[in-house]
Amino acid sequence: MAITFPLVGPIAANLGGGSAEYLHRCFGALMGGSLFGNLCSPISDTTILSVLATQCSLPVHVKTSLVYTGFVGLVSLIFADLAVGLKLYGPGVAMLVCTGVMLLGKLILGSRVHERKPAV
């Protein structure tokens, strides 16, 4: 984010004609993309620390997290970034729509985790 904000800011300001709303939307998309990349990257600090803390192998951790972050990233791209960019609805409605789509996805795709009994 620290690298891309100074690059995107002036471009977004010029393209948006100085509109603060346009700039905010561009920064929101930039932050979402940065967070998505951070969570999916096998060399990010959070991934390395998670692997070390859980003693899980790196490929297994990345493969597992990619499913969740991929789903959220796809929903955000379609129902937030593109929809708000095309002015189908505003950012507040986009948050509600994305939340609803993710809950629906959880109900359809999710499975119940069976509770394990502790070893004695």
Contact map, one row per residue, 1 for C-alpha under 8 A:
111110000000000000000000000001100100000000000000000000000000000000000000000000000000000000000000000000000000000000000000
111111000000000000000000000000000000000000000000000000000000000000000000000000000000000000000000000000000000000000000000
111111100000000000000000000000000000000000000000000000000000000000000000000000000000000000000000000000000000000000000000
111111110000000000000000000001000000000000000000000000000000000000000000000000000000000000000000000000000000000000000000
111111111000000000000000001001000000000000000000000000000000000000000000000000000000000000000000000000000000000000000000
011111111100000000000000000000000000000000000000000000000000000000000000000000000000000000000000000000000000000000000000
001111111110000000000000000000000000000000000000000000000000000000000000000000000000000000000000000000000000000000000000
000111111111000000000000011000000000000000000000000000000000000000000000000000000000000000000000000000000000000000000000
000011111111100000000010001000000000000000000000000000000000000000000000000000000000000000000000000000000000000000000000
000001111111110000000000000000000000000000000000000000000000000000000000000000000000000000000000000000000000000000000000
000000111111111000000000000000000000000000000000000000000000000000000000000000000000000000000000000000000000000000000000
000000011111111100000110010000000000000000000000000000000000000000000000000000000000000000000000000000000000000000000000
000000001111111111110110000000000000000000000000000000000000000000000000000000000000000000000000000000000000000000000000
000000000111111111000000000000000000000000000000000000000000000000000000000000000000000000000000000000000000000000000000
000000000011111111000000000000000000000000000000000000000000000000000000000000000000000000000000000000000000000000000000
000000000001111111100110000000000000000000000000000000000000000000000000000000000000000000000000000000000000000000000000
000000000000111111100000000000000000000000000000000000000000000000000000000000000000000000000000000000000000000000000000
000000000000111111110110000000000000000000000000000000000000000000000000000000000000000000000000000000000000000000000000
000000000000100111111110000000000000000000000000000000000000000000000000000000000000000000000000000000000000000000000000
000000000000100001111111000000000000000000000000000000000000000000000000000000000000000000000000000000000000000000000000
000000000000000000111111100000000000000000000000000000000000000000000000000000000000000000000000000000000000000000000000
000000000001100101111111110000000000000000000000000000000000000000000000000000000000000000000000000000000000000000000000
000000001001100101111111111000000000000000000000000000000000000000000000000000000000000000000000000000000000000000000000
000000000000000000011111111100000000000000000000000000000000000000000000000000000000000000000000000000000000000000000000
000000000000000000001111111110000000000000000000000000000000000000000000000000000000000000000000000000000000000000000000
000000010001000000000111111111000000000000000000000000000000000000000000000000000000000000000000000000000000000000000000
000010011000000000000011111111100000000000000000000000000000000000000000000000000000000000000000000000000000000000000000
000000000000000000000001111111110000000000000000000000000000000000000000000000000000000000000000000000000000000000000000
000000000000000000000000111111111000000000000000000000000000000000000000000000001000000000000000000000000000000000000000
100110000000000000000000011111111100000000000000000000000000000000000000000000000000000000000000000000000000000000000000
100000000000000000000000001111111110000000000000000000000000000000000000000000000000000000000000000000000000000000000000
000000000000000000000000000111111111000000000000000000000000000000000000000000000000000000000000000000000000000000000000
000000000000000000000000000011111111100000000000000000000000000000000000000000000000000000000000000000000000000000000000
100000000000000000000000000001111111110000000000000000000000000000000000000000000000000000000000000000000000000000000000
000000000000000000000000000000111111111000000000000000000000000000000000000000000000000000000000000000000000000000000000
000000000000000000000000000000011111111100000000000000000000000000001000100000000000000000000000000000000000000000000000
000000000000000000000000000000001111111110000000000000000000000000000000000000000000000000000000000000000000000000000000
000000000000000000000000000000000111111110010100000000000000000000000000000000000000000000000000000000000000000000000000
000000000000000000000000000000000011111110010110000000000000000011001000000000000000000000000000000000000000000000000000
000000000000000000000000000000000001111111000000000000000000010011001000000000000000000000000000000000000000000000000000
000000000000000000000000000000000000111111110010000000000000010000000000000000000000000000000000000000000000000000000000
000000000000000000000000000000000000000111110011000000000110010000000000000000000000000000000000000000000000000000000000
000000000000000000000000000000000000000011111011000000000000000000000000000000000000000000000000000000000000000000000000
000000000000000000000000000000000000011011111111000000000000000000000000000000000000000000000000000000000000000000000000
000000000000000000000000000000000000000000111111100000000000000000000000000000000000000000000000000000000000000000000000
000000000000000000000000000000000000011000011111110000000000000000000000000000000000000000000000000000000000000000000000
000000000000000000000000000000000000001011111111111000000100110000000000000000000000000000000000000000000000000000000000
000000000000000000000000000000000000000001111111111100000100000000000000000000000000000000000000000000000000000000000000
000000000000000000000000000000000000000000001111111110000000000000000000000000000000000000000000000000000000000000000000
000000000000000000000000000000000000000000000111111111000000000000000000000000000000000000000000000000000000000000000000
000000000000000000000000000000000000000000000011111111111100100000000000000000000000000000000000000000000000000000000000
000000000000000000000000000000000000000000000001111111110000000000000000000000000000000000000000000000000000000000000000
000000000000000000000000000000000000000000000000111111100000000000000000000000000000000000000000000000000000000000000000
000000000000000000000000000000000000000000000000011111110000000000000000000000000000000000000000000000000000000000000000
000000000000000000000000000000000000000000000000001111111000000000000000000000000000000000000000000000000000000000000000
000000000000000000000000000000000000000000000000001101111101100000000000000000000000000000000000000000000000000000000000
000000000000000000000000000000000000000000000000001000111111100000000000000000000000000000000000000000000000000000000000
000000000000000000000000000000000000000001000011001000011111110000000000000000000000000000000000000000000000000000000000
000000000000000000000000000000000000000001000000000000001111111000000000000000000000000000000000000000000000000000000000
000000000000000000000000000000000000000000000000000000011111111100000000000000000000000000000000000000000000000000000000
000000000000000000000000000000000000000000000010001000011111111110000000000000000000000000000000000000000000000000000000
000000000000000000000000000000000000000111000010000000000111111111000000000000000000000000000000000000000000000000000000
000000000000000000000000000000000000000000000000000000000011111111100000000000000000000000000000000000000000000000000000
000000000000000000000000000000000000000000000000000000000001111111110000000000000000000000000000000000000000000000000000
000000000000000000000000000000000000001100000000000000000000111111111000000000000000000000000000000000000000000000000000
000000000000000000000000000000000000001100000000000000000000011111111100000000000000000000000000000000000000000000000000
000000000000000000000000000000000000000000000000000000000000001111111110000000000000000000000000000000000000000000000000
000000000000000000000000000000000000000000000000000000000000000111111111000000000000000000000000000000000000000000000000
000000000000000000000000000000000001001100000000000000000000000011111111100000000000000000000000000000000000000000000000
000000000000000000000000000000000000000000000000000000000000000001111111110000000000000000000000000000000000000000000000
000000000000000000000000000000000000000000000000000000000000000000111111111000000000000000000000000000000000000000000000
000000000000000000000000000000000000000000000000000000000000000000011111111100000000000000000000000001000000000000000000
000000000000000000000000000000000001000000000000000000000000000000001111111110000000000000000000000000000000000000000000
000000000000000000000000000000000000000000000000000000000000000000000111111111000000000000000000000000000000000000000000
000000000000000000000000000000000000000000000000000000000000000000000011111111110000000000000000010011000000000000000000
000000000000000000000000000000000000000000000000000000000000000000000001111111111000000000000000010000000000000000000000
000000000000000000000000000000000000000000000000000000000000000000000000111111111100000000000000000000000000000000000000
000000000000000000000000000000000000000000000000000000000000000000000000011111111110000000000000000000000000000000000000
000000000000000000000000000000000000000000000000000000000000000000000000001111111111000000000100110000000000000000000000
000000000000000000000000000000000000000000000000000000000000000000000000001111111111000000100110010000000000000000000000
000000000000000000000000000010000000000000000000000000000000000000000000000111111111100000000000000000000000000000000000
000000000000000000000000000000000000000000000000000000000000000000000000000011111111110000000000000000000000000000000000
000000000000000000000000000000000000000000000000000000000000000000000000000001111111111110000100000000000000000000000000
000000000000000000000000000000000000000000000000000000000000000000000000000000111111111111100100000000000000000000000000
000000000000000000000000000000000000000000000000000000000000000000000000000000001111111100000000000000000000000000000000
000000000000000000000000000000000000000000000000000000000000000000000000000000000111111100000000000000000000000000000000
000000000000000000000000000000000000000000000000000000000000000000000000000000000011111111000000000000000000000000000000
000000000000000000000000000000000000000000000000000000000000000000000000000000000011111111000000000000000000000000000000
000000000000000000000000000000000000000000000000000000000000000000000000000000000011001111101100000000000000000000000000
000000000000000000000000000000000000000000000000000000000000000000000000000000000001001111111100000000000000000000000000
000000000000000000000000000000000000000000000000000000000000000000000000000000010001000011111110000000000000000000000000
000000000000000000000000000000000000000000000000000000000000000000000000000000000000000001111111000000000000000000000000
000000000000000000000000000000000000000000000000000000000000000000000000000000000000000011111111100000000000000000000000
000000000000000000000000000000000000000000000000000000000000000000000000000000110011000011111111110000000000000000000000
000000000000000000000000000000000000000000000000000000000000000000000000000000010000000000111111111000000000000000000000
000000000000000000000000000000000000000000000000000000000000000000000000000000000000000000011111111100000000000000000000
000000000000000000000000000000000000000000000000000000000000000000000000000000100000000000001111111110000000000000000000
000000000000000000000000000000000000000000000000000000000000000000000000001100110000000000000111111111000000000000000000
000000000000000000000000000000000000000000000000000000000000000000000000000000000000000000000011111111100000000000000000
000000000000000000000000000000000000000000000000000000000000000000000000000000000000000000000001111111110000000000000000
000000000000000000000000000000000000000000000000000000000000000000000000001000000000000000000000111111111000000000000000
000000000000000000000000000000000000000000000000000000000000000000000001001000000000000000000000011111111100000000000000
000000000000000000000000000000000000000000000000000000000000000000000000000000000000000000000000001111111110000000000000
000000000000000000000000000000000000000000000000000000000000000000000000000000000000000000000000000111111111000000000000
000000000000000000000000000000000000000000000000000000000000000000000000000000000000000000000000000011111111110000000000
000000000000000000000000000000000000000000000000000000000000000000000000000000000000000000000000000001111111110000000000
000000000000000000000000000000000000000000000000000000000000000000000000000000000000000000000000000000111111110000000000
000000000000000000000000000000000000000000000000000000000000000000000000000000000000000000000000000000011111110000000000
000000000000000000000000000000000000000000000000000000000000000000000000000000000000000000000000000000001111111000000000
000000000000000000000000000000000000000000000000000000000000000000000000000000000000000000000000000000001111111100000000
000000000000000000000000000000000000000000000000000000000000000000000000000000000000000000000000000000000000111110000000
000000000000000000000000000000000000000000000000000000000000000000000000000000000000000000000000000000000000011111000000
000000000000000000000000000000000000000000000000000000000000000000000000000000000000000000000000000000000000001111100000
000000000000000000000000000000000000000000000000000000000000000000000000000000000000000000000000000000000000000111110000
000000000000000000000000000000000000000000000000000000000000000000000000000000000000000000000000000000000000000011111000
000000000000000000000000000000000000000000000000000000000000000000000000000000000000000000000000000000000000000001111100
000000000000000000000000000000000000000000000000000000000000000000000000000000000000000000000000000000000000000000111110
000000000000000000000000000000000000000000000000000000000000000000000000000000000000000000000000000000000000000000011111
000000000000000000000000000000000000000000000000000000000000000000000000000000000000000000000000000000000000000000001111
000000000000000000000000000000000000000000000000000000000000000000000000000000000000000000000000000000000000000000000111
